[in-house]
Amino acid sequence: MLKFLKIIATAAALTALSWSGASAQAIEKKDITIGLPLNTSTLLPIYVGDAKGFFTEEGVNVKVVAFKGGTELVRGMVAGAVDIGVGAFSEALVGVETGQGVKVFYGGFNMAVFDWYAVPSIKTLEEAKGKRFGISTFGSSTDFLTRYALSTKGINPKTDVQIVQGGGSVPRLAAMEAGQLEVNIFATPEKFMAADRGFNLVLQQKSIAPDFPFHVFYAREDFIKNDPNAIKAVLRGFAKAVRWAKANKDESVKLLASKLGLEEKYLNRGYDDFIDEIFEDGRMPSEVGMKTFWDIGIMNGTYKEPMPVEKYWVGTFHDTYNEWKP
């Protein structure tokens, strides 16, 4: 019996060793660079996965790099400097449409967090005709969303208002305080800063659609095809990070504060604003949310019609989530 038990123990040890080696070999590329278009609070799970070691636990060494915008991120990916991008759906589609071999392979960031705030004398969006609307830059998501929002209220964005590019949220907030803009589009947490400074909420993005493709995961097609286990390792780390972030609000807010340099009181409210709209299984938004995205793109001339799903989406990882989730 003793001899038999020794044999069983030895076999178990060899099996464990063999499995460990197979798992290590299964990950095709262990050094992964994740590119972000910029540092922003809604990318919380990426920061958590990096800071708490969840990516490392899954066998990949992740380096997170923030670029100066989505266009630069896509260029970095095409040049081979970035393995996985996590950023705006619209920016990922630039890599798809321009024939750069880019595909979206995971969602999960389905938040509709943009709101419009106006100076105290303006109580509704309809009262803002003839006024100056602040956006980040022409051709950005803030530009397209603002034009679409105006059109849903019967306001012609070309003739009824003046749209002004004013850079980031903080400079545009300062421009409102200086009397240079009357209405601005803000996401979290800057929209809470606007509210605290006495500006009026005149429209919420959620009144247009309940959700929206805010951030997505994307990569070059050859990387998706040749390194599926590396991608799964990253996504397992992401799933762990989402769970941790949802269970640890205070620590998540402190992590964001250290990363972004913003006040915790605003990040605390921002966390509540978006955390329930992050999904570890990588789902894309509802049919209404996706329709709104395409309607915005068609209105501003970016698209003639909704892009066929198979042109931009690789659903393998979302579809098999229950098979590989941590």
N, C-alpha and C positions, 0 to 999 in steps of 0.2 A: 504493500500500500504506500509506504514511504517513497519507494522508488517511482511508483506511478505518479504521486503528487509532484515529485521533482520534475518529472517529464512534462507534466501539465504546466507547471510554473515556467519552465524553460521555453516551452512552445508559446505561452502567452507573452513572454518577454520578447521573443523573436517576432511575433506577430505585431506587437506594439511598435517595435523598432522598424519593421518593414513598412507599417502603415505611416509612421512618421516620415520615413524617407520618401514614400510615394507622394505624401501630401506636399512635401517640400518641392519635389520635382514637378508636381502638378501645376505650380504657379510659374508661368512661363517667364514673367519679368517681375523681379522683386523690387526694383527701384522705380517708383512711379512719381511723376510730377503732375500735380493737380493745379490747373490754372484757374484763377478767378478773375473776373473783369475788374474788380475793385474790392475793397474790404467794406462789407456792409452787414448789419445785424442779422438779416434774413438768411445768411449763410452759416448760421450758428452751428449746425451739425458738423460741418467741415472743420471748424475750429475745435469743436469738442473731440472729434475723432483723432485729430492731431495731438491736442493737448493731453488727452486721457490715455493715449496709446492704443486706441481700439484698432487702428490700421496695422500697427505693429503686431498686435495679438493675432491678426489674421495672416501674418507672414509677409507683409509688404512694407517697404520703407518709403513712406510718402513724404514728399516735399511740396508744400503749399506755396504757390507764388501768385501774388496779386499784380495785375497789369493795370495800365491806364486806359481802361475801356475794353469793351467786348471785341472791337475790331482788331486791336493789338493782340488780344488773346487768340483769336482765330488765326491770325498770321503766325503767332508763335507755335500753334499746333501744326499748321501746314509746314512750317520750317523744321518740325521735329523736336522743338524745345519743350513741348507740353504733350503729355500722354492723354490726359482726361481734362476736359473743360467743364466747369460748373458755372453757368451763367444764363443770361436771358435767352429764351426760346428764339426770339427774333434774330439775335446775333448768331446763334447756332445755324439758323437757316441761311445766313449769308454764306457760310461754308458749304452748305448743301447746294444752293442755287448756282454758285460760281464754279461748280465742278471741282471743288477741292477735296472730294472724297470724304466728306464729313457726314456722320449720321448721329441722330439723337438715340440714346439707348436706355434712358431712365428718366423718370420725372420725379414727383414727390414734393415739389415746392409749388403748391397750387394756390398761393395767397393773392387776394385782391386787396392790396394794402394802400393803394394810392387814394388820396382825398384832395379836394380843392378848398383852399381857404382864401377869404377876401378881407379887405380892410373893413373896419367897423361900420362904415357908412353903407356897405353892400350886404344885404341880408340873404339874397337868393342869386342863383346863377343868372336868372333872367334880368336882374338889375345890373348885370355887368356888361351890357352892350356898350360898345364904344370904349371899353377899358383895356388896360394893358395886362396881358396874361404872361406870367413867367414860366419858362421851361428850361431845361438844362441846355440842350443844343437842338438845332433844326435836324430833323430826321431821327431823333431819339425816341425812345418809348414814351417819355414824358410829352413830347411834341405830338405824337400820333394819338395818344390817349386823350390829350386835351382837345384836339380837333374833333375827335369822335364824340367825346362827352358833350361838347358844344352843339354838335349836329343833332344829338338825341333830344336836345332842349329847343330845337328850332332856331338855333343861332348859327349863322354862317361864319365859320372860322376865318374865311378869307376877307370878308367885307364888314362884318359886324363887330369885330374886336381886333386888337393889335397883339400879335404873339411875339414875345421878346425872348431871345435866348440869354440866360443870365448865369449859366454855370451850375454849380452844385447847389444843394438845398440850402446850406447855411448862407452863402452869398445872396441867394434870392430872398431869403428871409430878411436879411439886412436891407436889401433893396426895398422891400415892402415897408419896413420901418422908416426908411428914408423918403418914402413917398414916390419912389420911382416905378413901382408896380402896384396894381390893385388886387390882382388875383394870382395865386400860385398853386402849383401841384406839388404835393409833398407825400413821401412815404414815411413809414416808421423809422426812426423815432422823431424826425423833424416836425411831423404834423402835430405832435403833442407840444412841442416847443412853440409852434404857431398858435395853438389854442391857449397856452398859458400867457401868451403875450397879447391876448385880446382880439385875435383875428377870428372871423366867423367861418364855421364850416358851412359851405354852400353846396357841396356834392360829395358823395362817397362812391368809390369805384364799385363797391358791392351792390349799389343800386342799379348798376348797369349789367353786372353779371356776378353770380355768387362766388365764382372762383376764376382763376386765370393762370396760364402757363408762365409763371414768374421766373423760376430757374429750372434748368434741365441739365442732365449729364450728357456730354457728347464727346466723340472721339473720331479719329480717322477710321475708315472702314477696315483697313488692313490690321489695325490694332485690335478692333472688335473681333475680327475673324481669327487672328493668330494668338491672342492673349485673353481668351474668355475667363480662365481661372484667375488671372490677375485682376480682371475687372470684378469678378465675384468676390474676391478678397476685399477689394476696396468697398464694394457695396455692403458686404457683411459688417465692415467697420462702420460704415455710414448708418446702417440699421441699428447697431449698438449705440451709436452716438445720438440718434434720434430718441431712443428709449431713455438714455441717460438724461438728455436735455429736458425731456418732458417730466422726468421724475425729480429733477434738481433745479428748480427755478432760480433760487438765490445764487448758487454757484455759477449757473449759466450766465446770469446777468453780470456777475463779477468778471467772468471771462471776457464777455463782450466789452465791458468797460476798459479792461486792460488792453484789449486788442484795438478798440476804436477810439479810445480817449474821450468818450461821451459820458454824460452824467448818468448815474445808475437810475435815478428817478424816471428818466425818459426811457431808458433801455428796459426798465421794469414794465412799463406800460406797453412798450413795443413788443416785448416777449409775449404778453397776453394777446396782442393783436394778431400775431402770426403763428404761434406755436401749434395750434390745432389744425393748421392747414399745411403742415409738413407730414408726409407719409413715408414710412420706411419701405413700403413695398413698391415704390417708384411709379405709382399710378399717375396718369395725366389728368387734367381737369375734366369736368363734366362736359356734356355735349354743348350746353349753353355757353360755358366758358370758352371752349375751343371755337365755337361759332363767332363769339364776340371778337376773339383774336383775329380770325380771318376777315371778318367784316371791317375791322379797323385797317388791316393791311390793304384790303381792296379799295376802301375809301381814300386812303392816302396814295394809292397808285403803286404800292410795293408789289402787290399780287393782282393778277387778273381774276383768279378764282382760288378756292382753297386747294392747297397742295395735296396730292394723293398721299395717304399715310405711308405707303410703302416707299415713297421717295425719300422721306426723312427719318423714318422710325424703324428701329430694330427692337422688336418686342420680346426677344428671347429671355432676357433677364427678369423682366416684370412677369412674364407668363410662367416662369419656372420658380418664382420666388419661394414658394412653400417647400421646394425641394432642397434649396441651399441656404435658406435663412438661418441666422445664428440662434 
